[in-house]
Amino acid sequence: MQSLTLGPIIYHWKPEERIDFYARIADEAPVETVYLGEVICSKRTPYFEKDYPDIIERLERGGKKVVLSSLTEVVLKRERDMLAAICETEDHEIEINNTAGLLDVAARPHRVGPLMNIYNEETMRYLANKGATHFSLPVELPATVVGEMAKAAKDFGVGIEVQVFGRASLAVSARCYHARAHQRTKDNCQFVCEEDPDGMPLKTVTGQSFLTINGIQTLSHSYINLIEEVVDMPSMGVTHFRLMPQQVDMVEVAKIFADRLSARIDGAEAKARLDELSMSAPFSNGFWHGKQGQRQFGPKVA
Amino acid sequence: MKRPELVCPAGTPAALRTAVEAGADAVYCGFQNATNARNFPGLNFTPEEMEASVAFAHKLGTKVLLAINTFPTAGRFDLWRDAVDMGARYGVDAFIVADIGVADYVKRTYPEIRLHLSVQAAASSPEAIRYYAREFGVKRVVLPRILTVPEIKQLAREIPCEIETFIFGNHGLMVEGRCSLTNYVTGLSTNMDGVCSPAADVHYDKQPDGSVTTRLADFTIDSFAPNEQAGYPTICKGRYNAPNRPDAYYAFEEPISLNLSGLLPALIEAGVDAFKIEGRQRSRAYVKSAVSAFRTAVDSILAGQEPQLADLLALTEGQKQTEGAFKTKKWR
């Protein structure tokens, strides 16, 4: 069994935009699972968490499995409370993105998210023995390592998920770089990140597009795109393929990946259809090939 | 007043001797491979050097903490296991680890040896720290440099293990153990290879007008006027442009060093058990000056005197220093 998933919205999208987005996903996108929840900044949630019950209902009516994702940085009381609330949820699976979440979830099944440091089979074995059912691997892992992890995962009876589309999360911090760019601090940010629904671009002083700021998170400028490589993953033992929401037609992106995974189209056609969506950033697949993450290799990589 | 342990960097056997002789209560060091987060050419210890260095330190009453604090990738776990086994054989006083699999191996194999949680594990809440303490018997946590002194004081009441804080040296801005910036640009990973801004990818491009552009692999990190000193190109210390910042600005942090010498009494009072000086990649002269200065400062505080603080500004990055997050929440 292999399936597409939709990762959580990591940017600060407006509430009405989120509702519309998930309505279309529910009706049209060939994804099996949708991860829902604020992963980056605890200050944002009051804007849209009241809409979650309706969004969840809509997604589930559309046949999607909804998994609740938790915060990646957990320091303040507010953040600890948010995490505790998610860990107490009973009617949905949860995805843990900070070790703090592991303290109390051992008694129940849980997923381990891509912002946790799961780099080897021993760590996976330990967590699987304590109730982890599914691992979304860190984005920087190369195919060789993913292969070893997926082999072990089969023995442990757990799922393995790889991000195949969208910007790579490269770093998180306690400091908000969106606020800093606007000469504010995290506590008085005035939600300036809302102005950048696909993140705030950082260019080098020589004009190179380089990184993307999303609050406390630093992402790649490029979008990871493993449309060529994804067809090799099921035989490696990868069970799920994650699409990260960007400001592009995500329904169409999901359809292209679904067509490619079911071998209805070849790599060239898939690439051509993705190119038609005229995305605002170049593609990269370097991490998967064990090289510089920013690089884009063609189909015949040695 | 509790006597905090002074934990000092030892990038080489010579630096280790220097730190021990300058009054370190403990030194931390690593092997010459990907098992430690300062895997730089010319640094770190061969097995023979580690064995001799542990013996030397112990003779003078100094503890040796072995950093095995990167994340083994699947299929390479043996290298980390071997590092732990060697450390145990040589009699190190504690392992500093970040990976759950490595922590589990230490706990199962050497339950009698102390386990310290590396800053690379980024345990920044009571729940995260309690998790590591409960699962692996972690005796001490090295805190990320993101908490204020009052927050540390509160935290100390909520966890069952000792606290170690950085007091001097490099001021990393990203959550440690969660940064793939170097790998995005160079193909070498901080978490997997122990590498940050590797020297082999560093370029200083001199322009016709005398200015210098610094690069890490393909990407420009900063640009310096002819009269400015060009800093080492580290991605999180570079200058960039954003849409509302047409003039280049330090998007993450300025090149600046952490110096908490003025906060030592407050940190002791908050319940900190150990003070860590960063800088395994720095020179022996740095180790000698920093360790001596903080030895004197800590001793004078414990003796109830005004802390005698030597001027450490010359040792800092860009000759600038900060108390960072420890001083104020506004840092965030």
Interface residues (C-beta under 8 A of the other chain):
Chain A: T72 E73 V74 V75 E79 R80 L83 N98 T99 A100 G101 L102 L103 D104 L115 N117 Y119 N120 E121 E122 T123 M124 R125 Y126 L127 P138 V139 E140 L141 T144 V145 E148 M149 A152 A168 S169 L170 A171 V172 S173 A174 R175 C176 Y177 R180 A181 H182 T185 K186 D187 M200 P201 L202 K203 T204 V205 T206 Q208 F210 L211 I213 T218 S220 G286 F287 G290 K291 Q292 G293 Q294
Chain B: F71 P72 T73 A74 G75 R76 F77 A98 D99 I100 G101 V102 D104 Y105 A121 A122 A123 S124 S125 P126 E127 A128 R130 Y131 Y132 R134 P144 I146 L147 E151 L173 M174 V175 G177 R178 C179 S180 L181 N183 Y184 V185 T186 G187 S189 N191 M192 T213 A217 D218 F219 T220 I221 D222 S223 C236 G238 R239 Y240 N241 A242 P243 N244 R245 A248 Y249 A251 F252 E253 A325 K329 K330 W331 R332
